[in-house]
Amino acid sequence: MTLTAVAGMAVAAVPAQAAPVSGASALSAVLGVDAVVVADGVRLRTSAGGSTVIGYLYYGDYGQILSSSGGWCRFRLGARSASGLPSGTTGWVSCTYLAREDGQKFDGPAVDTLRE
């Protein structure tokens, strides 16, 4: 995998079609590690499946998966998002729109997107 330096940090390049990761054990293995957003207009919410939107995430925004619940990942931004959310902003996003730093994408139905 190719690494690119962004603001002094190494960030993994994520393939456009990342291979799926299945099952809860695969997700629990990546909690607390870096992840990247692999879609545009993904809603960052105040709660898993909640209706209140904090802001939007775009392809290439990255951060850390803190926990998960029912197909939703608690996600903390590692840098300012493309939409202007500050670094450290934490909220919930559908796990299907995140990929691990090694390019593995989470499997399952999409539960949230700007383009419906």
C-alpha positions as CSV (number, residue, x, y, z in Angstrom):
1,M,0.0,0.0,0.0
2,T,1.3,3.5,-0.9
3,L,1.5,6.0,1.9
4,T,1.2,9.7,1.4
5,A,2.4,12.4,3.8
6,V,-0.3,14.9,4.7
7,A,0.5,17.6,7.2
8,G,3.4,15.7,8.5
9,M,1.3,12.5,9.1
10,A,1.4,9.3,7.1
11,V,-2.0,8.5,5.6
12,A,-2.7,5.3,3.7
13,A,-4.2,5.5,0.2
14,V,-7.5,3.6,0.0
15,P,-8.5,1.8,-3.2
16,A,-11.8,3.0,-4.8
17,Q,-13.2,-0.5,-4.5
18,A,-12.0,-1.8,-1.1
19,A,-12.5,-5.4,-0.2
20,P,-15.3,-6.0,2.3
21,V,-14.7,-7.1,5.9
22,S,-17.5,-9.3,7.3
23,G,-18.7,-9.9,10.9
24,A,-18.6,-8.2,14.2
25,S,-15.2,-9.8,15.1
26,A,-13.6,-8.0,12.0
27,L,-15.1,-4.7,13.2
28,S,-14.0,-5.1,16.8
29,A,-10.5,-5.9,15.5
30,V,-10.2,-2.3,14.1
31,L,-11.7,-0.3,16.9
32,G,-9.4,2.5,17.9
33,V,-7.5,2.4,14.6
34,D,-7.4,4.8,11.7
35,A,-10.2,4.8,9.1
36,V,-11.0,6.8,6.0
37,V,-14.4,7.9,4.6
38,V,-15.0,6.3,1.2
39,A,-18.1,8.2,0.0
40,D,-19.2,11.8,-0.4
41,G,-21.9,13.6,1.6
42,V,-22.0,11.1,4.5
43,R,-23.8,12.4,7.5
44,L,-22.0,12.6,10.8
45,R,-24.7,12.2,13.5
46,T,-25.1,12.9,17.2
47,S,-26.2,9.3,17.8
48,A,-26.3,6.0,16.0
49,G,-29.2,6.2,13.6
50,G,-30.3,9.5,15.1
51,S,-31.9,12.4,13.1
52,T,-29.6,15.2,14.3
53,V,-26.7,15.8,11.8
54,I,-23.5,17.4,13.1
55,G,-22.1,17.8,9.6
56,Y,-21.0,16.0,6.4
57,L,-18.0,13.9,5.6
58,Y,-16.4,13.4,2.2
59,Y,-14.1,10.9,0.5
60,G,-10.7,11.1,2.1
61,D,-11.7,12.6,5.4
62,Y,-10.0,10.4,8.0
63,G,-10.1,9.7,11.8
64,Q,-10.5,6.9,14.3
65,I,-13.3,4.4,15.0
66,L,-14.0,4.6,18.7
67,S,-16.9,2.1,19.0
68,S,-19.7,0.5,17.0
69,S,-23.4,-0.3,17.4
70,G,-25.8,-1.9,15.0
71,G,-23.9,-1.0,11.8
72,W,-23.0,2.5,13.1
73,C,-19.4,3.5,14.0
74,R,-18.6,6.2,16.5
75,F,-16.0,8.2,14.6
76,R,-13.6,11.0,15.6
77,L,-12.1,13.2,12.9
78,G,-8.3,13.2,12.7
79,A,-8.1,16.5,10.9
80,R,-10.4,19.3,9.6
81,S,-12.9,17.7,7.3
82,A,-13.5,18.7,3.7
83,S,-16.8,20.3,4.8
84,G,-15.0,22.3,7.6
85,L,-15.7,20.3,10.7
86,P,-12.8,20.7,13.1
87,S,-10.3,18.0,14.0
88,G,-11.5,16.0,17.0
89,T,-15.2,16.3,16.1
90,T,-16.9,13.0,17.2
91,G,-20.2,11.5,16.0
92,W,-21.8,8.5,14.5
93,V,-21.5,7.4,10.8
94,S,-22.7,4.3,9.0
95,C,-19.8,1.8,9.1
96,T,-20.3,1.0,5.4
97,Y,-18.8,4.4,4.5
98,L,-15.6,3.8,6.3
99,A,-12.5,1.7,5.3
100,R,-9.6,0.7,7.5
101,E,-6.2,2.2,6.8
102,D,-5.2,-1.0,5.1
103,G,-8.1,-0.6,2.5
104,Q,-10.5,-3.1,4.0
105,K,-14.1,-1.8,3.8
106,F,-16.8,-2.9,6.2
107,D,-19.6,-5.1,4.7
108,G,-23.3,-4.6,5.0
109,P,-26.1,-2.4,3.7
110,A,-25.6,1.3,3.5
111,V,-27.8,3.0,6.1
112,D,-27.0,6.7,5.4
113,T,-26.0,8.8,2.5
114,L,-26.6,12.2,1.0
115,R,-27.5,10.6,-2.4
116,E,-30.6,8.5,-1.7
